[in-house]
Amino acid sequence: MSSFQGIWVPLVTPFHNGAIDFVGLRRLVSHLLEKGVDGLVVCGTTGEPAAMSKQEQLAVLDAVLELVPADRIVMGLAGNNLSELLQFQREILKRPVAGLLVPPPYYIRPSQAGLEAFFQTVADASSVPLILYDIPYRTGVAFEQATLLNIVAHERIVAIKDCGGNFSNTLALLNSGQVDVLCGEDNQIFNALCLGAKGAIAASAHVHPERFVQLYQQIRDNQLAAGRVTFFQLLPLIQSLFIEPNPAPVKTALALQGLIGDELRAPMQRSSEAMVTRLKEVLGTLAHDNR
């Protein structure tokens, strides 16, 4: 089974005049690899897959697979039509990937038994490991602790991206030893890693990814004082990137660094002028800290 430890970046999808910008995508992926991230999540929430066709999502995956070893790529798999979801899963699994990132079916708010059945069905149909994506503020459904522990007992569900906002559930998962916990709330990376999380899937890590890698390594190596300094240097960036809806601020920051264009698909909107100004200041301070 694959390991999903370390810093994973949920990749934005660059656009140009409404179409996928494959040149920008390759530039960004190469940059993230050079800076030492452990892996990439393609078509997670940050990649705007809800605004993309299935064919476009697969095209992005294929482009990333040309540059990145398959064992460092996870593909997002989200939907609330189970038969269509399983069909898309079959298409994805014709390609070599390390795993799938799967949230609960959104909008329909199934029961706890429905959640268990959903994840068992998807996991049974998978030839690769699954990362359960717990994000109730996007899906509209929260896991009870017993439900989570039942689901992660499945042999193919090896990790959880924890955005659940339920600290008791996080502690129970960490204590269970059944599953690797990956922090999904970027402002909680330091404390999650200190408690035993194995890594993070962090949208903020698009920006100065080497600093996020450094933070992970410092905590892994018990350099907690140094890790704390690194975290507090990154915190203004992390906080800024989520003031407006993700991934608009992330794309703005990447555009300010000359990596991609600053474009999203409607109904998502570009960052406000106030956000652009704020990000310029935050990036300037981080660059100064880096010297």
N, C-alpha and C positions, 0 to 999 in steps of 0.2 A: 504494500500500500504506500502511496505517496505521503511525503511529509510536507506540511504547509507552514513550517516554522518561518519566523523572521518577518521581514517587511514586504508585504504584497501591495501592489498599487492597482486599484480598480480603474482601469484605463479610460480616459475620456476618448470620445470619438471626434476627431477633428472634421469640420465641415468647411466647404468653400462653395459659395453660391448655391447652397442647398444640397450639394452632393458630398459624399464622403471624400475627404482630402487624404488620399493614400500616401502622398509625398510627406505631408505633415505627420501622418501616423507613423511612418517609418522613422522619421527624424526623432519623434518623441520616444518611440520604443528604444531606439539605439541609445539615446541619451539616458534613459532610465536604467538600461543594462549597464552602461559604462559607470554609472554612479553606485552600482552594487546592490540594487534591490533583489530580493530573493525570487520574486515571481510577479506575474501580471494576471489580473482578472479582466477578461474581455467581456464586454456587454453586461457588466453589473449596472446598478442604478446610475452610477456616475457616467457610464458610457451612453446614456440616453437610448437604450434599446426599445423603450416603449414608443419612441418616435421613429423607429426603423422597421423595415420589413425583415422577415426571416432571412431572405436572400442577402440583404445588406449585412445582417449580423454575421452570417456565415462568411461573407466576403472579407469582413474585418478580421475574423478569426483566421482565415486562410493567409491574409497578409501578415498577421503577427506570427503565425507558424513558420513563415519563411525566415524570420529573424531570431526567433526565440526557441530554445529547446522545449520539446513538448512537456517535459516534466516540470516546467516552470510556468505553465499556462493553465488557468482555470477558466471555464466558460460559464457565463450566467445562463440560467434556465428558469424563466419565470412565466407564469400564465395561470389562468383560472378555467381554461377548457382542457380537461385532463387528456382527452384523446389527441387534441392538437399538440399539447405539451409533450406527450410520449412520442409522437411523430417527429417533432423537432429534436427531441433527445436522440432519436435514432440517426437523424441527419448529422448531428454534432458528433456522435460516437463513431461515425465513419472516418473521423479525423483523430489523430493522436493528441489527447489532452490529459493533463494530470488529474483533473477532477471537474465537478460541476458545482456551482454555487446556486442553491435552490431555496427561495423563500416560500412561505405558505401561499396558497392561492389568494390573491388580493381581492378586495371588494365584497366577496360573497360571505366572508366571515363564518367558516365552518365551525362545527362543534369540536371539542377536544378529540372525540373519537374520529371525527372527520379528518382532523389534522394527522392523527396517527395513521389512518388508512392511506391518506395522500402520500405521506413520506415513505411508507412501506412500499407502495406501488411504484413510485419513482426509483427508490433504491433497488428494488427487486429487478427493475428493467435496466439497471445501469451496469456497465462493464468497468466503470471507473469509480473512485471514491466520491462521496458527496460531502459538501460543506453546507450544513443547514444555515439559513440566513434568517435570523430572528430580528425583525424590524417592524414592530406593531404599528408605529406611526405612519408607515406606508401601506401595510397590508390590511390594517383594521382588525387584526386578530392577535390576541396575546396567548402565549403558552402557559398553562399551569405547570408547576415544577414536575409533578409526576408524569405529565405528558411528555415533557422534554426528555426526562430520563428514560422513559420507555422508547422514544424515538431513537435516541442516540445509541441505544443498545444494538441497533441493526449493524451488522458487520461492515457495511459499506458506508455508513455515516460516520466519518472519522474526525470531523471538526465542526465547529459552529462559529459563524461570524456573529458576534454578540452585540446587537444594538437594542436589546430588549428593554433596557432601562429598569430591570428588576435585579437589584443587587443580590437578593437571596437566591435567585435562580443562577446567577453567575457563580456565586460561591458554591452552590450545590454541584454545578457542572465541573468546576475546578477540583472539588473534593472527590468527585466520583471516579476520576481516572479513566472514565469510559471514552472520553472524547477530548480532542485538543481544542482549547478555547482561543479564538482569535479576536482581538479587540476590534470592534467596528465603530466605536465612538472615539474620534481622534483625540479629544481632550482628556480621555481616560487611559491613554496608552501607558503612561508611567505607572499608575497604580495597578492596572491590569497585569502588566509584565511582572511587577513586584510580587503579585499574588500567585503567579504561576501560569499566566497566559503564555502560549507558545509563540505569539507574534501578533501582527495586526494587518488588517486590510484597510488601508488608510488613504483616502482621497487626498489629504494634505501632503502626502509623501510624493506627489507629483513635483512639488516645489522644494528645492534643496533636498532631494531624496537621500543624499549622502549623510545628512544630519539625522534623519530618521533611522538610517542603518546604524549610525554611530550610537544613537540612543539605545536601540535594541541590543547592540553588542555590549555596551557599558553595563546594562542591567543584567544581561546574561552572565557577564564576568564578575558580577557582584561589586561593580564600581558605582555604588548607588549615589554617592555624593556628586560624582562627575555626571552621572545620568540625570540627576535632578537639575543640575545647571543647564544641560543640553535641553531638557524638556521645557524649562522656563524661558529659554531663549526662543524655542519654537512656538510657545503658547500664543503669542500675539498673532502669528501667522495662522495657526489652527483656528483661533477664535474668529479671525477676519474672514476666513474662507467659508464660514457657515452663517454669516449674517444674512446673506441673500441666498436664494435657492441654489443648491448644488446641482450641476457643476459650473454655474456661471462664474463665480469668483475664481475657481480653479483655472478655467479657460482664460480668464483675463490675466491671471498671474503668469500662465504659460506664454500668452501672447506678449506680455511685457518683457519676457525673456527671449522672445524671438523664436520660440519653438513651434507654435501653431498659430493659426488665425483665431480671432475672438468671435466665434459664431456658434449659435445653438439653433436647434429646430423649435419652431413654434409648437406649443404655446410658451416654451421657455424663452426668457428674455435675457439679453446681455446685462452685465453688471451696470449699475448706476454710475454716474460720474463721481459721486461721493465714494463709492466702492473703489473705483479706479485710483482715485487720489490716495485713499487709505492703503491700498495694496502697494502703490509706489513707495510710500513711507515705510511700510513693514518690510518690503524687500530690501530697501536701502539699509535699514537697521540690521537685518540679517546678514547682508553682505559685509557690513562693517564688523559685526561680531565674528565673521569668518576669518577676518584678516589676522 
